[in-house]
């Protein structure tokens, strides 16, 4: 039995914020599969994160079922859907997916002792503060409900837009490090306030 089969993602679960809903990805939802393909094959996403190879709904279904739900089962968090409310107090079912927000811890040995936050928003919806709003809401939920009080933010050294989002969410810069999760590539490292200065305690490479 796979770890993902031990987790049942409620289709009504949501972390609401002022303008957004943050909810589980559902492999059985054709809309979720189609949205993941659309988002991850935009020019913006490919430029920032590279090609994932998930270019059909079938591949999205397998990824969500086998990888994303395994993360939910293992850590109680992972990649979430960000949906835009059409009006104040709109329900999740009335809202439209516009991106993702995530807390990812990875699998040993390529894992850290604190998760890292990530986000991706459709190009037509960027520049409106949605990534910041989603990141703040997810971190507040993770702290309140899951006891997550430490988190990293990673971005390319030459990506000021992502750096600004991390700073708006509340992260502090800790310079640049070569990260094993990115194959030893040097990246900008951000942390939540109050985290230890010696990042090696989180299994982060120097």
KELUMNU-484093 format. One record per residue: y, z, x of N, C-alpha, C in turn. Coordinates in steps of 0.05 Angstrom, whole numbers, plus 5000, padded with zeros to 4 digits. Layout:
BEGIN
YZXYZXYZX...
***
This chain:
BEGIN
497650005017500050005000502550005018504349825013506749805029508750025021510450095040512450305034514250225011514849955009516649864988515449904960512749904959511549944933511750234923512550414941512850694933515650754922517350554922520050594913520550414889521750534869522450384845525550394842526750164846529650144844530550124815532050314806532950314778534950084774534549914754536449694749539049794738539250044730541750154719543150334739541950374763543350544783545850414793547950574795550450464805552150684818553450624840555550784851558150644843559550754824562050614815564450694832566250514835568950574846570950464827573450454835575550374817575150094806574349904824574149624815571249514818569449684829566849574836564549744826562149614826559649754823557949694848556649894859554849864882552049924871550149734873547549774860545349664878542849724870540549624885540249324882539149194902538148924900535548924885535148754866532648734851531248474856528948464870527548214876526848054851526248194829525448064805527747934790530247974800532547864787533247594799532847374785533547104795536547094804538247234790541047234796541547364824540147584830540447714856539347534878537147404874536047234894537946994900538946874878540746654882543346734895544246984888546747074901546447124931544147244939543747294967543747024983542446824972542446564985545246454987546746474966549546374966551246514987551146784987552846945005552146895034549546905040548646885068548746605079549446415063549646135073552546035071554446225067557246145069558046115098560045955103561045905130561946165143563346335127564346595138562046765147559946785131557646965138556246855163555746595164554346475186555946515212558546485210560246525234560146815244560047005225560047285233557247395241555247315226552547435229550447235238551046975238548946785245547346705221545546505225543846415203541446605200540846665176538646845170536046705164536246445157533846295149533146335119534646505106534146555077535846355062534646125056536145905043534945815017532945965006531845894980531446154965531446144938530846394922528146514929526146354936523546464942523746634968525146534988525446685013527046945008529046924990530647164984528847364969527147274951525347454937523547614957522347464975520547594995522147795012524547715021526147895038526848145023527748114998528548354982526148534977523948414970521548564963520348704988520148565010518748665033520448815053523048745055524748875075526749065063528248965043530349135031529149375017527049325001525849554987524349745005523349645028522149825048524250005059526749905063528950085072529650295051529750215026530250405004528150625005525650545008523450745007523550925031524250815055524250975079526651155082529051045075531551195080533151275056532451155033533951195008536551035008536950875028539250695029538450435044540250245044539749985056541949795049541249555040543149355031543549375001546049394992546649424964548449184955548249124929549948924917552649044910554748894916557448974907558248784885558848904861559548744838562348814828563848614820566648654811566748694781568148914773568548964745570648774734570048654710572048474698574348634685573948884680576149054670575449344676577349524673576849804679574649914663572850064675570650204662568450004652568449764662566349574654563749664665561549604651558849684660557849504682555749594695554449434716553549164705552349154682551348904671553548704665556048804661558348624655559648524680558848634703560248574728558848354744560348224762559447994776559148044806556747984818556348024847558447864863559648004883561547864900560947924930558948094935558448154963556248364966556048464991554148674997555448895014554449135012555149345030552549495038552449585063549849685071550149925090548050095090547650285111544850225122544650165147542150075159541450255183538950345183538050515205536050375223534850155213532950005229530250145232528450015246525750125250525450185280524150415287523650465315522050235328522550165353524350305372527250215370527850005354530549905352532050035329532350295332533750455312535350675325537350775310538950985320538551225301539551455309539251695293541451725272543151525270545151505248545251215239545651165214545750885204548350755211548450495210550950345213551650205187554250195182555250075158555749775162555249615141555849335142556849235115558049005115559148895090559448595093559348465071559748175069560848105042563047965040564347895015564647595013564247484990564647194986567447114996567646885009570246795020572546805000571946724975574046714955574946984946573547194954574247464945575147644969575347524993576247685016579247735015580147935030582947995031584048155008582248254991583048404968582348704969581248784992580549064996577849144986576248954977573649024966571749144986571649035011569849145031570549435037573149495040573949765045573149955022573649864998573050034974570050084972568449874977565549904976564550084998565650055022564750225044565350515040567750575030568550855025566650975003566150824982564550924960561650974969560550784985557750814994557551065013559451095031559351325049559651585034561351595014561651834998559151904983557851694972555251734958553151834978552951705001550851785021551252065031553752145034554352415043553652615021554452554997554152744974551252774965549852544962547252544950544952534971545452434995543252385014543652555039545852695042546252855066546852705091547852455088548552295111551452355120551652495143554352575152555252435178553452255188554152105212553551805207555251635216554751345213556351195234555250965242556650785261557850545246559650415259560650155251560749975275559449755274559249565297560549305289561949175307563048905302563448775329563748505328564248355353566948445364567148425391569648505405572048335396571448085388573647905380573747865350573248075335573248055306575248265295577848215297579748415288579648475258578848275243578648315214576648535207574248515219572248725214573048995225574348985248575349245260577349375241579149225229581049345211579749465187577649335176576249445153574949715161573649725184572449975193574450195196576850125206578950325209579950425182580150235163581150315136579050485122576450445127574350605115574550895127575550915151575851185163574451215190573450995202572051015227574051025251573051145273574651165297573350995319574850865335573850695357572750875380570450795390569250925414568850715436570450505436570250305457568050095452566949995474564949775472562449855487560149785475557549855487555649625483553649615501551449425498549349545480548849415458547149525437544349395436542249565437539549455437538949315411540149405389539549285363540548995362542548925379543548655381542648525406540348605417539248485441540748535466542148755467543748825491546548705491547348575470549948455468552048675466554348635480556448835479558048805453558449035439559849035414561749265413563749245396565549465391564149675374564549925382563150155368565150335355564650385329566250575314564450795303565651035299564151265289565851405268564451565251565851735232567151965247569452065238570652295251568752535251568852675273567152915276564552865289563752615294561252565308561552645338559252705350559252795378560352585396561752675417562852495436560652355452558452505458556252395472554452245453554851985451553351825431550451795438549551875462546751855468545052035451546252235439544652415421543752265396545052045390544251885367542451655375541451665400539651455411541151195415543751215419545450975423545550925453545050675461545250605490547950655501548150725527550650725541551450445548
***
